[in-house]
Amino acid sequence: LLASPPTLRFGVAADGGRQGVVDFTPSGLPGIVNFNVTLVDSGPSNSAVGDAHTSRPTSFRILLRRVNLPPVLEMAYNLTIPQGAGGQFRAGMVANFAPGPAVESDQSLSFYLDSVESLSGAGIPATGLFVAFEVTSDGALSYTVDDAAWGAFRVTVGARDNGGTSFGGVDTGRDSFVLVVQPLEPEGLRLTLRLEEKSSPTTHIFASLFSEPADLLPLYTFSVIGLTSPSIFTAPPVVNGSGAVFFTVGGFEYGSEVIRVVLSLRNGGVQVREHVLEVIVAAVNDMPSFTIPDSLAVVEGIGLSTIPAFATSISPGPPNEASQGVSFTLTSLTAGFFLSDPEIASDGELSFRTSLGMHGLVTVVARIHDSGMDAILDTTQLEATTSYFTIRVFPLPVVSSISPRLVPTAGRVTVTLRGQYFGSYYSRGYFAASYGDFAIYIGGDKCLNNAFLSDGEVTCEVPSGIGPSAVSFNVSDGALSRAGSLDAGIIHSLVIYGGVSADSETAGFIAVGPRRVAAGTLESPSASLSDANLALSRGVLALATLAGRLFVAGNFLTAAGVKVGHVLAWDGFEISPLGLGVDGAVKALAVFRGGLVAGGAFTRAFQQEGQVVSSGGLAFWSGSAWSLLGGASVPGDVTALLASGDTLYVAGRFSKVGSTPARGLARYDAGTGAWREVGGGVSGGVVLTL
């Protein structure tokens, strides 16, 4: 009953203690096994002294009962027959069958139809798939299918032995095969797939033409028939092992193609059915295209600008849309920059006219249209038909003033030009620490030793000349070269006149000679005069030049409407008061030790902030403030001045300078800061000039 004698060993009980375990292997026969177990310890075993190292025997019984195991079988084939084929026979349909293991070989075995499942096709008739079905004891199959049935079916065959089901035994086993019944007339399916024309080849996978169960696919093959030269596909379509159709529609192709796909049985190649996929590709108006540069540059004030072939590669779409017309819409993102929006003609020529005085960088949106486009475009279409470019309009240099403006005819005077756009990223289009590539012209002659200071300031050395001349700042930049000028910016003067106007007999005037018109030459200048138009309220009594500026003094209180208080500085452009002037007529001027000495019939000089200097008739202007020479005032009327090195001579109606007696004629020594009378002074008259 046992394949080998039982063995005993110690094991661990659930409570952690030791327990005895018996291991045995039944032989498969039913019956009862009896055996005794004695527990032996490792202690002494001398029975003469009473040792007892063995326990009493304990009897055990094992009852072995037989349980019926299921029979085994294997369906050897899948079968294919045509619809209405009648009775069929297949020897060896069931293989490797047995009632169970070898111990059950004495059992008998029979076969039966267990179940039928429809996998595809017309389904199972109401009366059942089989009119007759029998499997003989040697595994041969005889069957007849109902004439109305077609499709694929899973047929399950059962085997039963006579071992029973007592004690949980199993007396049946099962296995299946696939039976394909080919229809007399293949059932076809026709589907339509609608697509839209694309700009590039597009691959599609259509997997809905067939819906065969996955476990049946090994029985079939799929093939495309009758389409070897497609008109809209890049290559003939193909179909994979599950019936999915693969095809690629060419770029800019539209129209229709019919794809016929046949399902055939792999065994014998018999056609089961044909399905049809019609692919319809609708024509789509493809977006027009063009290419333009990212940017262009022009110079301010050039009027109408035209750039031929600004837009290139202009196309309404693929060749099948070549008959469509194209046009452009341009929109400036900066209002007022152009007199009207720029335009691009159909041949790609760009034209625009900037507004007067406009310069800088403007972005322009360019959009192309063709005659087949819809009025409303989606985001993708808008992006495809839109480009952007910038127009940089470089400003003309602006010369607003030159200091000094009045220069001698011999030139060789360094002047400062002030204005805008001499050199910066904005005015040149690039960054640099210092900008070159410029020239300055005085009339027709180049200024020398140019120096760039900032975008608004440059200096140069004036050449010789005669009379008023235009000053021009020229930027050398190839086709974008540009210039800005100031009319009569420099006056090469031989003589400057000041006095009382004959027209009013009271108003003062300043005149510069020679005039611009008929100025003559350096060798033979004209004696003509040009009014400086300073609009002096009273006459001029004294003139002096210092640091490129003309100092004018006299009886006047205002010049060109500006309150100046009897004395002013003029650089040829601007009138500058000396502080707030003085409180009386200035009759004499002298340049002394880098400053200006004013003498006249005044008693006080006024600083810019209004502070008063009690000067008497003599005051010194340092360039920013009034002061006393040697700390002494001159109580009286100063009529004449003469500077010679560090010595200043003063004449007029006075009897002292400070506390130093000086009758009408005094001398100041800048080295010592002391005043002295010249000789014994003047008695009985007035010195009017020195």
Buried (B, 14 or more C-beta within 10 A) or exposed (E): EBEEEBEBEEEEEEEEEEEEEEEBEBEEEEEEBEBEEEEEEEEEEEEEEEEEEEEEEEEEEBEBEBEBBBBBBEBBBBBBBBBBEEEBEBEEBBEEBBBBEEEBEEBEBBBEBBEBEBBBBBBBBEEEBBBEBBBEEEBBBBBBBBBEBBBBBBBBBBBBBEBEEEEEBBBEBBBBBBBBBBBEEBEEBEEEBEBEBBBEBBEBEBEEBBEBEEEBBEBBBBEBEEBEEBEBBBEEBEBEEEBBBBBBBBBBBBBBBBBBBBBBBEBEEEEBBBBBBBBBBEBBBBBBBBEBEEEBBBBBBEEEBEBEEBBEEBBBBEEEBEEBEBBBBBEBEEEEBBEEEBBBBEEBBBBBBBEEEBBBBBBBBBBBBBEBBEEEBEEEBEEBBEBEBBBBBBBBBBBEBBBBBBBBBEBEBBBBBBBBBBBBEBBBBEEEEEBEBBBBBBBEBEBBEBEBBEBBBBBBBBBBBBBBBBBBBBBEBEEBEBBBBBEBBBBBBBEBBBBBBEEEEEBBBBBBBBBBEEBBEBEEBBEBBBEBEBBBBBBBBBBBBBEBBBBBBBBBBBBBEBEBBBBBBBBBBEBEBBBBBBBBBBBBBBBBBEBBBBBBBBBBBBBEEEEEBEBBBBBBBEEEBBBBBBEBBBBBBBBBBBBEEEBBBBBBBBEBBBEBBBBBBBBBBBEEEEBBBBEEBBEEEEBEEB
